[in-house]
Amino acid sequence: MAATRALPAGLGELEVLAVGTVLLMEALSGISLNGLTIFSFCKTPDLRTPSNLLVLSLALADTGISLNALVAAVSSLLRQTVGMGHGHPSGAVCVDVICLLGIPAPDGLGPL
């Protein structure tokens, strides 16, 4: 008998999978494009101006947001495929990572 998994209120399995997929695409594109910006700033001396320093700062901050979205996407997709929950070891690890990063858990868990 398969264990039932609690999904966030009002969302079905397809919606959770869609949210995870969109977050994954956003995270990967954000990391790669911001990485390109950081790489260009470091390799091209002409770009090292005070105004481009602000662009570099924005790229670094946006990379952090993209890493946050990547963790959220992986946890959403793992929730669908592995069957995460309090009794499952990988679910406990993922909930720990989410709480450490300050991402609100979908089922209302607080910090561990």
C-alpha positions as CSV (number, residue, x, y, z in Angstrom):
1,M,0.0,0.0,0.0
2,A,1.4,3.3,-1.1
3,A,1.8,6.0,1.6
4,T,-0.2,9.2,0.9
5,R,1.7,12.4,0.9
6,A,0.2,15.6,2.2
7,L,0.3,18.4,-0.5
8,P,0.0,22.1,0.2
9,A,-3.6,23.1,0.7
10,G,-5.4,23.7,-2.6
11,L,-2.7,22.3,-4.8
12,G,-2.7,19.0,-6.6
13,E,0.2,16.9,-7.7
14,L,0.4,18.5,-11.1
15,E,0.5,22.0,-9.7
16,V,3.3,21.1,-7.3
17,L,5.2,19.5,-10.2
18,A,4.6,22.6,-12.4
19,V,5.8,24.9,-9.7
20,G,9.0,22.8,-9.1
21,T,9.7,22.7,-12.9
22,V,9.3,26.5,-13.3
23,L,11.5,27.2,-10.2
24,L,14.1,24.8,-11.6
25,M,14.1,26.6,-15.0
26,E,14.3,30.0,-13.3
27,A,17.1,28.9,-11.0
28,L,19.3,27.4,-13.8
29,S,18.8,30.3,-16.1
30,G,19.5,32.8,-13.3
31,I,22.6,31.1,-12.2
32,S,24.0,30.7,-15.7
33,L,23.2,34.3,-16.9
34,N,24.4,35.9,-13.7
35,G,27.5,33.7,-13.8
36,L,28.1,35.0,-17.3
37,T,27.8,38.6,-16.0
38,I,30.2,37.9,-13.1
39,F,32.7,36.2,-15.5
40,S,32.5,39.1,-17.9
41,F,33.2,41.6,-15.2
42,C,36.2,39.7,-13.9
43,K,37.7,39.0,-17.3
44,T,37.2,42.3,-19.1
45,P,39.1,45.3,-17.6
46,D,37.0,47.8,-19.5
47,L,34.0,46.8,-17.5
48,R,35.5,47.6,-14.2
49,T,33.9,50.9,-13.6
50,P,31.9,52.2,-10.6
51,S,28.6,51.9,-12.4
52,N,29.3,48.3,-13.5
53,L,30.3,47.5,-9.9
54,L,26.6,48.0,-9.1
55,V,25.7,45.6,-11.9
56,L,28.2,43.1,-10.4
57,S,26.6,43.5,-7.0
58,L,23.1,42.9,-8.4
59,A,24.4,39.8,-10.2
60,L,25.8,38.4,-7.0
61,A,22.6,39.1,-5.1
62,D,20.5,37.6,-7.9
63,T,22.7,34.5,-7.9
64,G,21.9,34.0,-4.2
65,I,18.2,34.3,-5.0
66,S,18.6,31.7,-7.9
67,L,20.3,29.3,-5.5
68,N,17.4,29.7,-3.1
69,A,15.0,28.9,-6.0
70,L,17.1,25.9,-6.9
71,V,16.8,24.5,-3.4
72,A,13.0,25.1,-3.5
73,A,12.7,23.5,-6.9
74,V,14.6,20.4,-5.9
75,S,12.6,20.0,-2.7
76,S,9.4,20.4,-4.6
77,L,10.4,17.8,-7.2
78,L,11.8,15.4,-4.5
79,R,8.5,15.8,-2.7
80,Q,6.8,14.4,-5.8
81,T,9.2,11.6,-6.6
82,V,10.6,10.4,-3.3
83,G,7.6,10.8,-1.1
84,M,9.0,13.2,1.4
85,G,7.5,13.5,4.9
86,H,8.4,13.3,8.5
87,G,9.0,9.5,8.4
88,H,11.2,9.5,5.4
89,P,15.0,10.2,5.9
90,S,15.5,12.2,2.7
91,G,12.4,14.3,3.6
92,A,14.0,15.1,7.0
93,V,17.2,16.2,5.4
94,C,15.5,18.4,2.9
95,V,13.3,20.0,5.5
96,D,16.4,20.7,7.5
97,V,18.0,22.4,4.5
98,I,14.9,24.4,3.8
99,C,14.7,25.6,7.4
100,L,18.3,26.6,7.5
101,L,17.9,28.6,4.3
102,G,14.8,30.3,5.7
103,I,12.4,29.0,3.0
104,P,9.0,28.5,4.5
105,A,8.0,24.8,4.3
106,P,4.8,24.1,2.3
107,D,3.2,22.2,5.1
108,G,3.8,24.9,7.7
109,L,6.8,23.4,9.5
110,G,8.8,25.9,11.6
111,P,12.5,25.8,12.4
112,L,13.7,22.5,13.7
